[in-house]
Amino acid sequence: MTVEAHYPAPGGDIDPGPAERIDVFLGTPAQAKGAPAWQQAQRYIEKVQARDFAGLPDLFTDDAIIFPPLRRKPVVGRAEIEDFYINTVAKVCPHVIAISIFGEGNECFMELATQFDVEGEPRYVLTTIDHFTIAADGRFSRMIVYVRPS
C-alpha cells in the first residue's frame, strides 16, 4: 500500500511531486484574510483612534465582561461598559496605535503603543496587551487588559 505524501501549508496543499526541488501549490492558494477575531480587534482600535467611545459598546455582547487594567472591579454588561468608555476611557485616553494584532478562532490579542510625553517629546510607549474573547455572534464577550509596568 502506497501512502502519498500530504503537505498542508497556509493557503492550500503543496504538491508532493516536485517537493524536493520546489514548493508549488496543488491549486491556486487561498489569499490570506484577517480572521473574524482580528477584524473585530481592528474595528475596536479604529473606534479608539476616532475617539468614538460611544460606539465601542456596540462591539461587545450585552453580557460582556471587561477586566480593566487600573482597577480590580470588572465592568459587566452593556450599561457598565457604556459608562466605562464614555465616562472613564474617553476622559483619559491618549493616542493609541495597535502595533500587533493576532486573532484566530475566538481569541484575539492586540499589543498597543500609547503616545506620552517622554523627556519633553511626544513618543510612543509600549503600554498594554488587550486579550479579547469573541462570542458566537462575532462581538467581544470578554476583554482583559494587561498593562506593562513602567
C-alpha positions in Angstrom: 0.0 0.0 0.0 1.5 3.3 -1.1 0.8 6.3 1.1 1.1 9.5 -0.8 2.7 12.4 1.0 0.5 15.3 2.1 2.0 18.7 2.6 -0.5 21.2 4.0 0.5 24.8 4.1 -1.1 28.2 4.7 -3.2 28.8 1.6 -3.5 25.2 0.5 -1.6 22.0 -0.1 1.9 21.7 -1.6 2.3 19.3 -4.5 4.3 16.3 -3.2 5.6 15.5 -6.8 8.2 18.4 -7.2 8.5 19.0 -3.4 12.2 18.0 -3.4 13.1 21.0 -5.7 10.3 23.5 -5.4 7.3 24.2 -3.1 4.4 24.5 -5.6 0.8 24.6 -4.6 -1.6 21.9 -6.0 -4.0 24.7 -6.9 -4.3 28.4 -6.6 -3.6 29.2 -3.0 -6.2 30.9 -0.9 -5.3 34.6 -0.2 -4.7 35.4 3.5 -7.5 37.1 5.2 -7.9 38.6 8.7 -9.8 36.1 10.8 -13.0 37.4 12.4 -11.3 37.9 15.7 -8.6 40.0 14.0 -11.2 42.0 12.2 -13.2 42.8 15.3 -10.0 44.0 17.1 -9.2 46.2 14.1 -12.7 47.8 14.4 -12.0 48.3 18.1 -8.8 50.2 17.5 -10.3 52.2 14.7 -13.1 53.4 17.1 -10.5 54.3 19.7 -8.4 56.3 17.2 -11.5 58.1 16.0 -12.4 58.8 19.7 -15.8 57.1 19.1 -16.1 55.9 22.7 -19.9 55.9 22.5 -19.6 53.4 19.6 -17.3 51.0 21.4 -20.0 49.2 23.5 -21.6 48.1 20.2 -18.6 45.8 19.7 -19.4 43.9 22.9 -22.2 41.5 23.8 -24.9 42.7 26.2 -23.5 40.5 28.9 -19.8 41.1 28.2 -17.2 41.5 30.9 -14.2 43.8 30.8 -11.3 43.4 33.3 -9.8 46.9 33.2 -6.1 47.5 33.8 -6.1 50.0 36.7 -8.9 48.8 38.9 -9.9 45.4 40.2 -13.7 45.5 39.8 -14.8 44.1 36.4 -17.1 46.1 34.1 -20.1 43.8 33.5 -22.9 44.3 31.0 -24.0 46.9 28.4 -24.8 49.8 30.9 -21.5 49.5 32.8 -19.5 49.1 29.5 -21.1 52.3 28.1 -20.3 54.2 31.3 -16.7 52.8 31.3 -16.0 54.0 27.8 -17.9 57.3 27.9 -17.1 58.5 31.4 -13.7 56.9 32.1 -11.8 56.0 29.0 -12.9 59.0 26.9 -11.6 61.3 29.6 -8.1 59.9 29.8 -7.3 58.1 26.5 -4.3 59.4 24.7 -3.5 58.5 21.1 -3.1 54.7 20.7 -1.7 52.6 17.9 -2.2 48.8 17.6 1.3 47.5 16.8 0.4 43.9 16.6 -2.9 42.0 16.3 -3.1 38.2 16.4 -6.6 36.7 16.2 -7.6 33.1 15.5 -10.7 31.2 16.4 -12.4 33.0 19.3 -9.3 34.6 20.8 -7.5 37.8 19.9 -4.5 39.6 21.3 -3.6 43.2 20.5 -0.4 45.0 21.6 -0.8 48.7 21.9 1.6 51.7 21.9 0.4 54.9 23.5 1.6 58.4 23.0 3.1 60.1 26.0 5.4 63.0 26.8 8.9 61.4 27.2 11.6 63.9 28.1 9.7 66.7 26.6 8.8 65.0 23.3 5.6 63.1 22.2 6.8 59.5 21.9 5.0 56.1 21.7 5.5 53.7 24.6 4.6 50.0 24.6 1.8 50.0 27.1 -0.7 47.2 27.1 -1.8 43.9 25.7 -5.6 43.5 25.3 -6.9 40.0 25.2 -10.4 39.6 23.7 -12.7 36.6 23.6 -15.1 36.5 20.7 -18.7 35.4 21.1 -20.5 33.3 18.5 -22.1 36.4 17.0 -18.7 38.0 16.4 -18.8 40.5 19.2 -16.5 40.6 22.2 -17.7 38.7 25.2 -14.7 39.4 27.4 -11.7 41.7 27.4 -8.7 41.6 29.8 -6.2 44.5 29.6 -2.7 43.8 30.7 -0.5 46.8 31.5 3.3 46.9 31.1 4.9 48.1 34.3 6.5 51.5 34.0 
